Amino acid sequence: METQTFDLKSLSDRVEKLEKQNRRLKQIGLTVIVLISAIFVSGQAKTGKVIEASAFHLVDASGRVRADLSISNLQAPTLSLSDEEENLEVVLEGSSSISGASLKLGKSQSKGHISLEAEPPGMSTALLALGQDTSPEVMLAGGRASFLMMSDATGIVNLDVGENGPRLAVTDRAGYTVTVGRSDLVTTKMGVKEQTPAASIVLSGKDKKVLWSAP
């Protein structure tokens, strides 16, 4: 009968190694539990929390500011979106005590742009403008002063149905105007203002004096 011998030192080393592994696993498990608990508690703590800041910037991978949420110089909340070259493409601005809410579309360095604006409280006017550079070519206003105006290098066409209308006025680049409808004309003889009825035609020179009118 063979007698088996045991290496007590080897057995002791294995037991010690297993105990170390067990302690390490317990430490890792405890660390994971602590981290999960911290994340959970942090998430619960942020619920309903108010964050206050003067501005928020959203930057891309290159560090360029692509979106900006801040207060403008007119003290209006403003959201601005830019392209990769930081040219403004969209500007949404809230109202303030001296300006109405507005939405502007179009790159700051390009020619075409669209602007939608609401006047300050009490003026009851909304304005839509389409144009190039800084000059609007088409303007549409609704409210107390409703009108449609189209302009370019050749002249201006203005359809006014607001307080001064109804009237249609066409002005060339030299300043001569034909007005169909109501208008405040200055007579050549008396030099006083008279308002014409809707069924009238007035031809004016570039000095705004009446050349001909009917009736």
C-alpha positions as CSV (number, residue, x, y, z in Angstrom):
1,M,0.0,0.0,0.0
2,E,1.4,3.3,-1.1
3,T,1.5,6.2,1.2
4,Q,0.6,9.6,-0.3
5,T,2.5,12.6,1.0
6,F,1.3,16.1,1.0
7,D,3.4,19.2,0.5
8,L,2.0,21.4,3.3
9,K,3.9,24.5,2.1
10,S,2.4,24.1,-1.4
11,L,-1.1,23.7,0.0
12,S,-0.6,26.7,2.2
13,D,0.5,28.8,-0.8
14,R,-2.5,27.8,-2.8
15,V,-4.9,28.6,0.1
16,E,-3.2,32.0,0.5
17,K,-3.5,32.7,-3.2
18,L,-7.2,31.8,-3.3
19,E,-7.8,34.1,-0.3
20,K,-6.0,37.0,-2.1
21,Q,-8.1,36.4,-5.2
22,N,-11.2,36.3,-3.1
23,R,-10.3,39.5,-1.4
24,R,-9.6,41.2,-4.7
25,L,-12.9,40.1,-6.1
26,K,-14.7,41.4,-3.1
27,Q,-12.9,44.7,-3.4
28,I,-13.8,45.0,-7.1
29,G,-17.4,44.1,-6.4
30,L,-17.6,46.6,-3.6
31,T,-16.1,49.3,-5.9
32,V,-18.6,48.6,-8.6
33,I,-21.5,48.8,-6.1
34,V,-20.2,52.1,-4.8
35,L,-19.9,53.5,-8.3
36,I,-23.4,52.4,-9.3
37,S,-24.8,53.8,-6.1
38,A,-23.0,57.1,-6.6
39,I,-24.3,57.4,-10.2
40,F,-27.8,56.6,-9.0
41,V,-27.7,59.1,-6.1
42,S,-26.2,61.7,-8.4
43,G,-28.9,61.2,-11.0
44,Q,-31.6,61.5,-8.3
45,A,-30.0,64.6,-6.9
46,K,-30.0,66.4,-10.3
47,T,-33.7,65.8,-10.8
48,G,-35.5,69.1,-10.7
49,K,-32.3,71.0,-10.2
50,V,-32.1,74.5,-11.8
51,I,-28.8,75.2,-13.7
52,E,-27.9,78.9,-14.0
53,A,-25.4,80.3,-16.4
54,S,-24.8,83.4,-18.6
55,A,-24.2,81.3,-21.8
56,F,-24.0,77.8,-23.2
57,H,-21.6,76.9,-26.0
58,L,-21.8,73.8,-28.2
59,V,-18.5,73.0,-29.9
60,D,-17.6,70.5,-32.5
61,A,-14.6,68.1,-32.5
62,S,-12.3,71.0,-33.7
63,G,-13.3,73.3,-30.9
64,R,-15.4,75.6,-33.0
65,V,-18.5,77.1,-31.5
66,R,-21.5,75.7,-33.5
67,A,-24.3,76.7,-31.2
68,D,-24.6,79.5,-28.7
69,L,-27.4,80.2,-26.1
70,S,-26.9,83.5,-24.4
71,I,-28.5,86.9,-23.6
72,S,-28.0,89.5,-26.4
73,N,-27.0,93.2,-25.9
74,L,-30.7,94.0,-26.1
75,Q,-31.3,91.7,-23.1
76,A,-33.1,89.1,-25.2
77,P,-32.5,85.3,-25.0
78,T,-30.8,84.3,-28.2
79,L,-30.0,81.0,-29.8
80,S,-27.4,81.1,-32.7
81,L,-26.4,78.2,-35.0
82,S,-23.3,78.4,-37.2
83,D,-21.7,76.4,-39.9
84,E,-18.2,74.8,-39.8
85,E,-16.6,78.2,-40.6
86,E,-18.6,79.8,-37.8
87,N,-20.8,81.8,-40.1
88,L,-24.2,82.4,-38.6
89,E,-27.0,80.4,-40.3
90,V,-29.9,80.5,-37.8
91,V,-30.6,83.2,-35.1
92,L,-33.6,82.8,-32.9
93,E,-34.1,85.8,-30.6
94,G,-36.7,86.4,-27.9
95,S,-38.4,89.7,-27.3
96,S,-37.2,92.4,-25.0
97,S,-38.4,95.8,-23.8
98,I,-37.2,97.4,-27.1
99,S,-37.4,94.7,-29.7
100,G,-39.7,91.9,-30.8
101,A,-39.0,88.2,-31.2
102,S,-37.3,87.3,-34.5
103,L,-36.0,84.4,-36.6
104,K,-33.3,84.9,-39.2
105,L,-32.1,82.3,-41.7
106,G,-29.1,82.6,-43.9
107,K,-25.4,82.6,-43.6
108,S,-23.9,85.9,-42.4
109,Q,-21.4,85.9,-45.3
110,S,-23.9,85.0,-48.0
111,K,-26.3,87.2,-50.0
112,G,-29.6,85.5,-49.4
113,H,-31.4,85.7,-46.1
114,I,-34.9,85.3,-44.6
115,S,-36.0,87.3,-41.6
116,L,-39.3,86.9,-39.6
117,E,-39.8,89.5,-36.9
118,A,-42.5,90.5,-34.4
119,E,-42.6,94.1,-33.2
120,P,-42.6,95.0,-29.5
121,P,-45.9,94.7,-27.6
122,G,-48.4,97.3,-28.6
123,M,-47.4,97.7,-32.2
124,S,-49.3,94.6,-33.5
125,T,-47.1,94.1,-36.5
126,A,-45.3,91.0,-37.9
127,L,-42.7,91.4,-40.7
128,L,-41.3,88.8,-43.2
129,A,-38.3,90.0,-45.2
130,L,-36.5,88.2,-48.0
131,G,-33.4,89.8,-49.5
132,Q,-29.7,89.8,-50.3
133,D,-26.8,91.3,-48.3
134,T,-28.3,93.7,-45.8
135,S,-31.1,95.1,-48.1
136,P,-34.5,93.4,-48.2
137,E,-36.0,92.8,-51.6
138,V,-39.4,91.5,-50.5
139,M,-41.1,92.7,-47.3
140,L,-44.5,91.5,-46.1
141,A,-46.0,93.0,-43.0
142,G,-49.2,92.1,-41.2
143,G,-51.1,94.0,-38.5
144,R,-52.0,97.6,-38.3
145,A,-49.5,98.5,-41.0
146,S,-50.1,95.8,-43.6
147,F,-48.1,96.1,-46.8
148,L,-46.2,94.2,-49.5
149,M,-43.1,95.8,-50.9
150,M,-40.8,94.5,-53.6
151,S,-37.6,96.4,-54.6
152,D,-34.4,96.0,-56.6
153,A,-32.1,98.3,-58.6
154,T,-34.8,99.3,-61.0
155,G,-37.3,100.6,-58.5
156,I,-39.9,99.8,-55.8
157,V,-43.4,98.4,-55.9
158,N,-45.5,98.9,-52.7
159,L,-49.0,97.5,-52.1
160,D,-50.3,99.1,-48.9
161,V,-53.6,98.1,-47.3
162,G,-52.9,99.5,-43.8
163,E,-53.7,102.8,-42.3
164,N,-52.5,104.7,-45.5
165,G,-54.2,102.3,-48.0
166,P,-55.5,100.8,-50.0
167,R,-53.0,101.9,-52.7
168,L,-50.5,100.6,-55.1
169,A,-47.4,102.7,-55.7
170,V,-44.7,102.1,-58.3
171,T,-41.5,104.1,-58.2
172,D,-38.6,103.9,-60.7
173,R,-34.9,104.4,-59.8
174,A,-35.1,108.0,-61.0
175,G,-37.8,108.8,-58.3
176,Y,-40.9,109.1,-60.5
177,T,-44.0,107.5,-59.0
178,V,-47.4,106.4,-60.1
179,T,-50.0,105.8,-57.3
180,V,-53.3,104.0,-57.7
181,G,-55.6,104.4,-54.7
182,R,-55.4,106.6,-51.7
183,S,-52.5,108.9,-51.3
184,D,-51.5,112.2,-49.6
185,L,-50.7,114.5,-52.6
186,V,-49.3,118.0,-52.6
187,T,-51.0,120.2,-55.1
188,T,-48.8,122.3,-57.4
189,K,-51.0,125.4,-57.0
190,M,-52.0,125.5,-53.3
191,G,-49.1,123.7,-51.8
192,V,-51.4,121.8,-49.3
193,K,-51.8,118.1,-48.7
194,E,-55.0,116.4,-49.9
195,Q,-55.9,112.8,-49.6
196,T,-57.2,111.2,-52.8
197,P,-59.9,108.5,-52.8
198,A,-59.3,104.8,-53.6
199,A,-60.5,105.4,-57.2
200,S,-57.7,107.8,-58.2
201,I,-54.4,107.9,-60.1
202,V,-51.6,110.3,-59.2
203,L,-48.3,110.8,-61.1
204,S,-45.5,112.4,-59.0
205,G,-42.0,113.7,-60.0
206,K,-38.8,112.9,-58.2
207,D,-39.4,116.0,-56.0
208,K,-42.7,114.4,-54.8
209,K,-44.7,117.1,-56.5
210,V,-47.8,116.1,-58.4
211,L,-47.4,116.0,-62.2
212,W,-50.9,114.8,-63.0
213,S,-53.9,113.3,-61.1
214,A,-57.3,112.0,-61.8
215,P,-60.0,112.5,-60.7
